[in-house]
Amino acid sequence: MINLVKILGGRFLNFWKNKRVIVTGGAGFLGRVLVSQLKPKGPNSIVVPRSAEFDLRKTAAIRRLYKQARPDMVIHLAAVVGGIGANRENPGKFFYDNLMMGVELMEQARQMGIPKFVAIGTICAYPKFCPVPFKEDNIWDGFPEETNAPYGLAKKMLLVQAQAYRQQYGFNAIYLLPVNLYGPGDNFDPKSSHVIPALIRKCLEAKERGDSSITVWGTGQATREFLYVDDAARGIILAAERFNGAQPVNLGAGFEISIKQLIQLIVELTRFKGKIIWDSTKPDGQPRRCLDTSRAYKEFGFKAKVSFETGLKRTIAWFQENRYSSN
């Protein structure tokens, strides 16, 4: 049987040699891992713009960045994002900041002749009620789940922009849709963290205090899919090397787990012995999430490698070792 990954890997062996790359959000959770994977591939430079120096919502700052870095490629990971609570409290900010960053970064890249733009979307762009597993062709079949719709729609506009710019200007922008990410280095701040780091922290701290129970949002019936951060970074790099198409591409692990099953697994791995209380007055978010990942494998040979339990163990161990710097 032909090994597609080996064949593609050989073709793109020297792809990154001497390339100049901008990674927005390169100091963040996903960005740090992506940059660490990219460095050994031998690019000429990897520039990670910091918000203190470059406000990526502003045209002038973006043009200054591009003129200084002279990139061959922009990988746009930067996002203003959080869990359900943060989305409910900041719908306007999440919409404006994410929309303006993406639109201006891509527009200025087009104007300045940058050869390739990699736009990272979000699973929140999918309709609230979507056939499972989500296929890329389903993305326009309904409105996103209400609590994260402003964020999801802002990111979804990058797909429209990428396709429109390809059609009118021949601009090479690709659009990737990663599922929920997790792993070492994640955001464990209870005010803005996503479900896995939030539950890990809740279980470990309750265990230390000797609490008899923890309270978890929702009913536990919603399902999610999770992609280990190292796998996500590898998928983005593969797409940056090998994919130049107009169609959106899912990046996922190809499995579905309920929040109830998730908390049971985290309870087991953290050895928390207390009771789980479900606060059904709080929202579940999107009812189900699971991606069809066949296009990513077909187009650029990506398939997730890290098992979910292995990834969770690594994430728990990282938080236990680094918890005081994660507060």
Protein Blocks (a to p, Z undefined) as FASTA:
>chain_A
ZZfklmmmmmmmmmmgopacddehklmmklmmmmmmmmmnopabdcdddfklmcckbfkl
mmmmmmmnopabdcdfbccdddfklmmmmmmmmmmmmmmmmmmmmmmmmmnopabdcddd
dfklpcfbacddddfklmmncccdfklmmmmmmmmmmmmmmmmmmmmnopacdddddddd
edehiafbfklpcfklmmmmmmmmmmmnopabdcdehjhlaccddddfklmmmmmmmmmm
mgccfbdcdddehiacdfklmmmmmmmmnopabdcdddfkbcebjfbacddfklmmmmno
pacfbdfklmmmmmmmmmmmmmmmmZZ
